Amino acid sequence: MPQILLFWYYKTMLHGVIPIALFAFVLNLPFGYLRGGSRKFSIPWFLYIHLPIPFVVFLRVKAGLGIKVIPLLLASAFLGQLLGGKAFQSLKVGRGT
C-alpha cells in the first residue's frame, strides 16, 4: 500500500504541481519586467502583479489540485515577478540610464 501512495504522490507532483508552478514562474517573468518599469503602487503596477493570478488559479482548478499547492504556486509566481524586476533593473543599468 505505501508504494501505491508514493507512486500517486510522485505522479501528482510530476504531472500536476511542477508544470503549473513552472507556468506560474514563466508567466510572471514578463509581468515582473513590466512592473519594474512602472511607478510603485500605481494602477499599472497593481495590474502587472495581479493579472497572471487568474490563469494560474484556472490551471490549478482544472488539474484538480487542492489548496495545499497554493504556497508553492505563490512562491513560483513571486520568484517570476522578482526575477523579471531584476532583469529590468539590470538592463536599465546596462543602458546607462
N, C-alpha and C positions, 0 to 999 in steps of 0.2 A: 504493500500500500504506500509506503513512503516514496518509493521510486516513481509511482504514478503521480503523486503530488509534486515531486521535484521536477518531473518532466513537464507537467502542466505549468509550473511556475516559470521555467525557462522558455517554454513555448509562448507564454503570455508576454514575457519580457522582450523576446526577440521579435515577435510578430505584432505586438501592440504598443508597448510603452516606448521602447527605444526609437522606432521610426517616428512616432508622434513627437517625442522630445527633440529629435533631430530636426523635424519640420518646424517646431516652435523656435528652435535656435536659428535656423537659416532664414525663416520668415522675419524674425526680429532684427537681423543684421541690417538690412536697408532702412528699416524704420528707426533703428538706433543711429544710423548715419544721418538721416534726415533730422532727427531730434537734436543731434549735435549742432546743427546749423541754425536752430530756431531759438528764440528768446525763452528763457526758463519761465515756466508757468503760464505761457501764452496758450491760445487755443490750438495752434498747430502742434506745439509741444505736447499738449494733452492728447490730441488725436494720434500722434505718432506712437505714443505709449499704448493707447487703448484699442486702436483699430485691429491689430492682429489677434486680440484675445478671442473674438467670436469664432474665428477659423479653428483655433486650437481646441476650443470647447466643443465645437461641432465634431471634429475628428475624434476627440475623446469619447463623446457620447456614441458616435457611430461605431467605434471599435468596441463598445461595451465595457469600457474601463470605468472603474468606480472612482470615488473621491480620494482614495488612498494615493493615487498617482499625481494629484494636483500639485503637491510640493515639488516633485521632480520636474513637471512641465513648467511650473512657475520659475524654477531655478534656471532651466534651459532658456526660457524666454528672457529672463533677466540678463543672462550671460550674452545672449544675442544683442540685446539693447546696449549693454555695456561695451562689448567689443565693436559694435557699429559706431558708437560715440567716440571710442578711442581711435578708430580708423579715421573718422572725420578730423579729430584733433591732430593726428599725425600727418594727414595730408594737408591740413591747414598750415602746420608748422613747416612742412616741406615746400610749400609755395612761397613762404616768406611773408605771409600776411598775419 
